[in-house]
Amino acid sequence: MKKTIITLAALTTLSISAFASNDLYDSKTEKYENLRMEVKNATNSDWSTPFKAAQVCLRDQKNISEAYTWIEQSLKVKETSENLELKGDYLALHGLDEMAFEHYQKALSLKIAKGQNDFEAIQTKILALKK
């Protein structure tokens, strides 16, 4: 009986604190609203802002369809290894492995053409697609 009372008290305390603090929900909502505003206010030649917004959404696994729109917006301005890799991530997330592979390969080629040698992450993603 004593254990039951202690358990109920603990659960009640946790429930009250969880419902009393809506900060997490508000900050998440605010986070995505801020991303929308940043992308909306970006210049037509800015590939980085929509890329970064999409990157946050994919990392959080939230607003995925909006993330796709931002990836496309970024790519339309300028194809970079970063946004090509991110589109590959989006495609892989949706099980479109062949298309993801093509984007990873294109990103890898751009990195090599620029003399960059930090392509281990892309190689790992390509290998993961083959499994």
KEGUTI-844668 format. One record per residue: x, y, z of N, C-alpha, C, O in turn; chain; residue in three letters; residue number from 1. Coordinates in Angstrom, 1 decimal. Example, Ala and Ser with C-alpha at 12.3 -4.5 7.8 and 13.67 -1.06 7.14 Angstrom:
    neast   nnorth      nup   caeast   canorth     caup    ceast   cnorth      cup    oeast   onorth      oup   chain   resn   resi
     13.2     -5.7      7.8     12.3      -4.5      7.8     13.2     -3.3      7.8     14.2     -3.3      8.5       A    ALA      1
     12.8     -2.2      7.1     13.7      -1.1      7.1     12.9      0.0      7.9     13.4      1.1      8.0       A    SER      2
END
This chain:
    neast   nnorth      nup   caeast   canorth     caup    ceast   cnorth      cup    oeast   onorth      oup   chain   resn   resi
      0.8     -1.2      0.0      0.0       0.0      0.0      0.9      1.3      0.0      0.6      2.2     -0.7       A    MET      1
      1.9      1.2      0.8      2.8       2.4      0.9      3.5      2.6     -0.5      3.7      3.8     -0.9       A    LYS      2
      3.9      1.5     -1.1      4.5       1.6     -2.5      3.6      2.3     -3.5      4.0      3.1     -4.3       A    LYS      3
      2.3      1.9     -3.4      1.3       2.4     -4.3      1.1      3.9     -4.1      1.1      4.6     -5.1       A    THR      4
      1.1      4.3     -2.9      0.9       5.8     -2.6      2.1      6.6     -3.1      2.0      7.6     -3.7       A    ILE      5
      3.3      6.0     -2.8      4.6       6.7     -3.3      4.6      6.8     -4.8      4.9      7.8     -5.4       A    ILE      6
      4.2      5.7     -5.5      4.2       5.7     -6.9      3.2      6.7     -7.5      3.5      7.4     -8.4       A    THR      7
      2.0      6.7     -6.9      1.0       7.7     -7.3      1.4      9.1     -7.1      1.2      9.9     -8.0       A    LEU      8
      2.1      9.4     -6.0      2.6      10.7     -5.7      3.6     11.1     -6.8      3.6     12.2     -7.3       A    ALA      9
      4.5     10.2     -7.1      5.6      10.5     -8.1      5.0     10.7     -9.4      5.4     11.6    -10.1       A    ALA     10
      4.0      9.9     -9.8      3.4      10.0    -11.1      2.6     11.4    -11.2      2.7     12.0    -12.2       A    LEU     11
      1.9     11.7    -10.1      1.2      13.0    -10.1      2.1     14.2    -10.2      1.9     15.1    -11.0       A    THR     12
      3.3     14.1     -9.5      4.2      15.2     -9.6      4.8     15.3    -11.0      4.9     16.4    -11.6       A    THR     13
      5.1     14.2    -11.6      5.6      14.2    -13.0      4.6     14.7    -14.0      4.9     15.5    -14.9       A    LEU     14
      3.4     14.3    -13.8      2.3      14.7    -14.7      2.1     16.2    -14.6      2.0     16.9    -15.6       A    SER     15
      2.0     16.7    -13.4      1.8      18.2    -13.2      2.9     19.0    -13.8      2.7     20.0    -14.5       A    ILE     16
      4.2     18.6    -13.6      5.3      19.3    -14.1      5.4     19.2    -15.6      5.8     20.2    -16.3       A    SER     17
      5.0     18.1    -16.2      5.0      18.0    -17.7      3.9     18.9    -18.3      4.2     19.5    -19.3       A    ALA     18
      2.7     19.0    -17.7      1.7      19.8    -18.2      1.9     21.3    -17.9      1.5     22.2    -18.7       A    PHE     19
      2.5     21.6    -16.8      2.7      23.0    -16.4      3.8     23.6    -17.3      3.7     24.8    -17.5       A    ALA     20
      4.7     22.9    -17.8      5.7      23.4    -18.6      5.5     23.2    -20.1      5.8     22.1    -20.6       A    SER     21
      4.9     24.1    -20.8      4.7      24.0    -22.2      5.8     24.7    -23.0      5.6     24.9    -24.2       A    ASN     22
      6.9     25.0    -22.3      8.0      25.7    -23.0      8.5     24.9    -24.1      8.9     25.5    -25.2       A    ASP     23
      8.6     23.6    -24.0      9.2      22.8    -25.0      8.4     22.9    -26.3      8.9     23.1    -27.4       A    LEU     24
      7.0     22.8    -26.2      6.2      22.9    -27.3      6.3     24.3    -27.9      6.4     24.5    -29.2       A    TYR     25
      6.2     25.3    -27.1      6.3      26.7    -27.6      7.7     27.0    -28.3      7.7     27.6    -29.4       A    ASP     26
      8.7     26.5    -27.7     10.0      26.7    -28.3     10.2     26.0    -29.7     10.8     26.5    -30.6       A    SER     27
      9.6     24.8    -29.8      9.6      24.0    -31.0      8.8     24.8    -32.1      9.3     24.9    -33.2       A    LYS     28
      7.6     25.2    -31.7      6.8      25.9    -32.7      7.5     27.2    -33.1      7.5     27.5    -34.3       A    THR     29
      8.0     27.9    -32.1      8.7      29.1    -32.4     10.0     28.9    -33.3     10.3     29.7    -34.2       A    GLU     30
     10.6     27.8    -33.1     11.8      27.4    -33.9     11.5     27.3    -35.4     12.2     27.9    -36.2       A    LYS     31
     10.4     26.6    -35.7     10.1      26.4    -37.1      9.5     27.7    -37.7      9.7     27.9    -38.9       A    TYR     32
      8.8     28.5    -36.9      8.3      29.7    -37.4      9.5     30.7    -37.7      9.5     31.4    -38.7       A    GLU     33
     10.5     30.6    -36.9     11.7      31.4    -37.1     12.4     31.0    -38.4     12.9     31.8    -39.2       A    ASN     34
     12.4     29.7    -38.6     13.0      29.2    -39.8     12.3     29.6    -41.1     12.9     30.1    -42.0       A    LEU     35
     10.9     29.6    -41.0     10.1      30.1    -42.1     10.4     31.5    -42.4     10.5     31.9    -43.5       A    ARG     36
     10.5     32.3    -41.3     10.7      33.8    -41.5     12.1     34.0    -42.1     12.3     34.9    -43.0       A    MET     37
     13.1     33.2    -41.7     14.5      33.4    -42.2     14.5     33.1    -43.7     15.1     33.8    -44.5       A    GLU     38
     13.8     32.0    -44.1     13.8      31.6    -45.5     13.0     32.6    -46.3     13.4     33.0    -47.4       A    VAL     39
     11.9     33.1    -45.7     11.1      34.1    -46.4     11.9     35.4    -46.7     11.7     36.0    -47.7       A    LYS     40
     12.7     35.8    -45.7     13.5      37.0    -45.8     14.8     36.9    -46.5     15.5     37.8    -46.7       A    ASN     41
     15.1     35.6    -46.9     16.4      35.4    -47.6     16.4     36.1    -49.0     15.3     36.2    -49.6       A    ALA     42
     17.5     36.5    -49.5     17.6      37.0    -50.8     17.5     35.9    -51.9     17.6     34.8    -51.6       A    THR     43
     17.2     36.3    -53.1     17.1      35.3    -54.2     18.4     34.6    -54.5     18.4     33.6    -55.1       A    ASN     44
     19.5     35.2    -54.1     20.8      34.6    -54.4     21.4     33.8    -53.2     22.5     33.4    -53.2       A    SER     45
     20.6     33.7    -52.1     21.0      33.0    -50.9     20.6     31.5    -50.9     19.4     31.2    -50.7       A    ASP     46
     21.6     30.7    -51.1     21.3      29.2    -51.1     21.5     28.7    -49.7     20.9     27.6    -49.4       A    TRP     47
     22.2     29.4    -48.9     22.6      28.9    -47.6     21.4     28.9    -46.5     21.2     27.9    -45.8       A    SER     48
     20.6     29.9    -46.5     19.5      30.0    -45.6     18.5     28.9    -45.7     18.2     28.2    -44.8       A    THR     49
     18.0     28.7    -46.9     17.0      27.5    -47.1     17.7     26.2    -46.8     17.0     25.3    -46.3       A    PRO     50
     19.0     26.1    -47.2     19.7      24.8    -46.9     19.8     24.6    -45.4     19.5     23.5    -44.9       A    PHE     51
     20.1     25.6    -44.6     20.3      25.4    -43.2     18.9     25.1    -42.5     18.8     24.3    -41.6       A    LYS     52
     17.8     25.8    -43.0     16.5      25.5    -42.5     16.1     24.1    -42.7     15.5     23.4    -41.9       A    ALA     53
     16.4     23.6    -44.0     16.0      22.2    -44.3     16.8     21.2    -43.5     16.4     20.2    -43.1       A    ALA     54
     18.1     21.6    -43.3     19.0      20.7    -42.5     18.4     20.6    -41.1     18.5     19.4    -40.5       A    GLN     55
     17.9     21.6    -40.5     17.4      21.5    -39.1     16.1     20.6    -39.1     16.0     19.8    -38.2       A    VAL     56
     15.3     20.8    -40.1     14.0      20.0    -40.2     14.4     18.5    -40.4     13.7     17.7    -39.7       A    CYS     57
     15.3     18.2    -41.2     15.7      16.8    -41.4     16.3     16.2    -40.2     16.0     15.1    -39.8       A    LEU     58
     17.1     17.0    -39.5     17.8      16.5    -38.3     16.7     16.2    -37.2     16.8     15.2    -36.5       A    ARG     59
     15.7     17.1    -37.1     14.7      17.0    -36.1     13.6     16.0    -36.6     12.7     15.6    -35.8       A    ASP     60
     13.6     15.7    -37.8     12.5      14.8    -38.4     11.2     15.5    -38.3     10.2     14.9    -38.0       A    GLN     61
     11.1     16.8    -38.5      9.9      17.7    -38.4      9.8     18.5    -39.7     10.8     18.9    -40.3       A    LYS     62
      8.6     18.8    -40.1      8.4      19.7    -41.3      9.1     19.2    -42.5      9.7     19.9    -43.2       A    ASN     63
      9.0     17.9    -42.7      9.8      17.3    -43.8      9.4     17.8    -45.2     10.3     18.0    -46.0       A    ILE     64
      8.1     17.9    -45.4      7.7      18.4    -46.7      8.2     19.8    -47.0      8.6     20.2    -48.1       A    SER     65
      8.2     20.6    -45.9      8.7      22.0    -46.1     10.2     22.0    -46.3     10.8     22.8    -47.0       A    GLU     66
     10.9     21.0    -45.6     12.3      20.9    -45.8     12.7     20.6    -47.3     13.6     21.1    -47.8       A    ALA     67
     11.8     19.7    -47.9     12.1      19.4    -49.3     12.0     20.7    -50.2     12.8     20.9    -51.1       A    TYR     68
     11.0     21.5    -49.9     10.8      22.7    -50.6     12.0     23.6    -50.5     12.5     24.2    -51.4       A    THR     69
     12.6     23.7    -49.3     13.7      24.5    -49.0     15.0     23.9    -49.6     15.9     24.7    -50.1       A    TRP     70
     15.1     22.6    -49.7     16.2      22.0    -50.4     16.2     22.4    -51.9     17.2     22.8    -52.4       A    ILE     71
     15.0     22.3    -52.5     14.9      22.6    -53.9     15.2     24.1    -54.1     15.8     24.4    -55.1       A    GLU     72
     14.7     24.9    -53.2     15.0      26.4    -53.3     16.5     26.6    -53.3     17.0     27.4    -54.1       A    GLN     73
     17.2     25.9    -52.4     18.6      26.1    -52.3     19.3     25.6    -53.5     20.2     26.3    -54.0       A    SER     74
     18.9     24.5    -54.0     19.5      23.9    -55.2     19.3     24.8    -56.4     20.1     24.9    -57.3       A    LEU     75
     18.1     25.4    -56.5     17.8      26.3    -57.6     18.8     27.5    -57.7     19.1     27.9    -58.8       A    LYS     76
     19.1     28.0    -56.5     20.1      29.1    -56.5     21.5     28.7    -56.8     22.1     29.3    -57.7       A    VAL     77
     21.9     27.6    -56.2     23.3      27.1    -56.5     23.4     25.7    -56.0     23.1     25.3    -54.9       A    LYS     78
     23.9     24.8    -56.9     24.2      23.4    -56.5     25.5     23.4    -55.8     26.6     23.8    -56.3       A    GLU     79
     25.5     22.9    -54.5     26.7      22.8    -53.8     26.8     21.3    -53.3     25.7     20.6    -53.3       A    THR     80
     27.9     20.9    -52.8     28.0      19.6    -52.3     27.1     19.4    -51.1     26.6     18.3    -50.8       A    SER     81
     27.0     20.5    -50.3     26.2      20.4    -49.1     24.7     20.2    -49.4     24.1     19.3    -48.8       A    GLU     82
     24.1     21.0    -50.3     22.7      20.8    -50.5     22.4     19.6    -51.4     21.3     19.0    -51.2       A    ASN     83
     23.3     19.2    -52.2     23.2      17.9    -52.9     23.2     16.7    -51.9     22.4     15.8    -52.1       A    LEU     84
     24.1     16.8    -51.0     24.1      15.7    -49.9     22.8     15.7    -49.1     22.3     14.7    -48.8       A    GLU     85
     22.4     16.9    -48.8     21.1      17.0    -48.0     19.9     16.4    -48.7     19.1     15.8    -48.2       A    LEU     86
     19.9     16.7    -50.1     18.8      16.1    -50.8     18.9     14.6    -50.9     17.9     13.9    -50.8       A    LYS     87
     20.2     14.1    -50.9     20.4      12.7    -50.9     19.9     12.1    -49.5     19.3     11.0    -49.5       A    GLY     88
     20.1     12.9    -48.5     19.6      12.4    -47.1     18.1     12.4    -47.1     17.5     11.4    -46.6       A    ASP     89
     17.4     13.4    -47.7     16.0      13.4    -47.8     15.5     12.2    -48.6     14.5     11.5    -48.2       A    TYR     90
     16.1     12.0    -49.7     15.6      10.8    -50.6     15.9      9.5    -49.9     15.0      8.6    -50.0       A    LEU     91
     17.0      9.3    -49.2     17.3       8.1    -48.5     16.3      7.9    -47.4     15.8      6.8    -47.1       A    ALA     92
     15.9      9.0    -46.7     14.9       8.9    -45.7     13.6      8.4    -46.2     12.8      7.7    -45.5       A    LEU     93
     13.3      8.7    -47.4     12.0       8.2    -48.0     12.2      6.9    -48.9     11.3      6.6    -49.6       A    HIS     94
     13.3      6.3    -48.7     13.5       5.0    -49.4     13.8      5.1    -50.8     13.7      4.0    -51.5       A    GLY     95
     14.2      6.2    -51.3     14.5       6.4    -52.7     16.0      6.3    -52.9     16.7      7.3    -53.2       A    LEU     96
     16.5      5.1    -52.7     17.9       4.9    -52.6     18.7      5.2    -53.9     19.8      5.7    -53.8       A    ASP     97
     18.1      4.8    -55.0     18.8       5.1    -56.3     19.0      6.6    -56.5     20.1      7.1    -56.9       A    GLU     98
     18.0      7.3    -56.3     18.0       8.8    -56.4     19.0      9.4    -55.4     19.7     10.3    -55.7       A    MET     99
     18.9      8.9    -54.2     19.8       9.3    -53.1     21.3      9.1    -53.5     22.1     10.0    -53.4       A    ALA    100
     21.5      7.9    -54.1     22.9       7.6    -54.5     23.4      8.6    -55.6     24.5      9.0    -55.5       A    PHE    101
     22.5      8.9    -56.5     22.9       9.9    -57.5     23.3     11.3    -56.9     24.2     11.9    -57.4       A    GLU    102
     22.5     11.7    -56.0     22.8      13.0    -55.3     24.1     12.9    -54.5     24.9     13.9    -54.5       A    HIS    103
     24.3     11.8    -53.8     25.5      11.7    -53.0     26.7     11.6    -54.0     27.7     12.2    -53.7       A    TYR    104
     26.6     10.9    -55.1     27.6      10.8    -56.0     28.0     12.2    -56.6     29.2     12.6    -56.8       A    GLN    105
     26.9     13.0    -56.9     27.1      14.3    -57.5     27.8     15.2    -56.4     28.7     16.0    -56.7       A    LYS    106
     27.4     15.1    -55.2     28.0      15.9    -54.1     29.5     15.5    -53.9     30.3     16.4    -53.7       A    ALA    107
     29.8     14.2    -54.0     31.1      13.7    -53.9     32.0     14.3    -55.0     33.1     14.7    -54.8       A    LEU    108
     31.5     14.2    -56.2     32.2      14.8    -57.4     32.5     16.2    -57.2     33.6     16.7    -57.6       A    SER    109
     31.6     17.0    -56.7     31.8      18.4    -56.5     32.9     18.7    -55.5     33.8     19.5    -55.6       A    LEU    110
     32.9     17.9    -54.4     33.9      18.0    -53.4     35.3     17.7    -53.9     36.3     18.4    -53.7       A    LYS    111
     35.4     16.6    -54.7     36.7      16.2    -55.3     37.1     17.3    -56.3     38.3     17.6    -56.3       A    ILE    112
     36.2     17.8    -57.1     36.6      18.9    -58.1     37.1     20.1    -57.4     38.0     20.8    -57.9       A    ALA    113
     36.6     20.4    -56.2     37.1      21.6    -55.4     38.4     21.3    -54.6     38.9     22.1    -53.9       A    LYS    114
     38.8     20.0    -54.7     40.0      19.7    -54.0     39.8     19.4    -52.5     40.7     19.3    -51.7       A    GLY    115
     38.5     19.2    -52.1     38.2      18.9    -50.7     38.4     17.4    -50.5     38.2     16.6    -51.4       A    GLN    116
     38.8     17.1    -49.3     39.0      15.6    -49.0     38.2     15.2    -47.8     38.5     14.1    -47.2       A    ASN    117
     37.1     15.9    -47.5     36.3      15.6    -46.3     35.0     14.9    -46.8     33.9     15.4    -46.6       A    ASP    118
     35.2     13.8    -47.4     34.0      13.1    -48.0     33.7     11.7    -47.4     33.0     10.9    -47.9       A    PHE    119
     34.3     11.5    -46.2     34.0      10.2    -45.5     32.5     10.0    -45.2     32.0      8.9    -45.3       A    GLU    120
     31.9     11.1    -44.8     30.5      11.1    -44.4     29.6     10.6    -45.6     28.7      9.8    -45.5       A    ALA    121
     29.9     11.2    -46.8     29.1      10.9    -48.0     29.4      9.4    -48.3     28.5      8.7    -48.7       A    ILE    122
     30.7      9.0    -48.3     31.0       7.6    -48.6     30.3      6.6    -47.6     29.8      5.6    -48.1       A    GLN    123
     30.2      7.0    -46.4     29.5       6.1    -45.4     28.0      6.0    -45.8     27.4      5.0    -45.7       A    THR    124
     27.4      7.2    -46.2     26.0       7.2    -46.6     25.8      6.3    -47.9     24.8      5.6    -48.0       A    LYS    125
     26.7      6.4    -48.8     26.6       5.6    -50.0     26.7      4.1    -49.7     25.9      3.3    -50.2       A    ILE    126
     27.6      3.7    -48.8     27.8       2.3    -48.4     26.5      1.9    -47.7     26.1      0.7    -47.8       A    LEU    127
     25.9      2.7    -46.9     24.7       2.4    -46.2     23.5      2.1    -47.1     22.6      1.3    -46.8       A    ALA    128
     23.5      2.8    -48.3     22.4       2.5    -49.2     22.5      1.1    -49.9     21.5      0.6    -50.2       A    LEU    129
     23.7      0.6    -49.9     23.9      -0.7    -50.6     23.5     -1.9    -49.7     23.5     -3.0    -50.2       A    LYS    130
     23.2     -1.6    -48.4     22.9      -2.7    -47.5     21.4     -3.0    -47.6     21.0     -3.9    -46.9       A    LYS    131
END
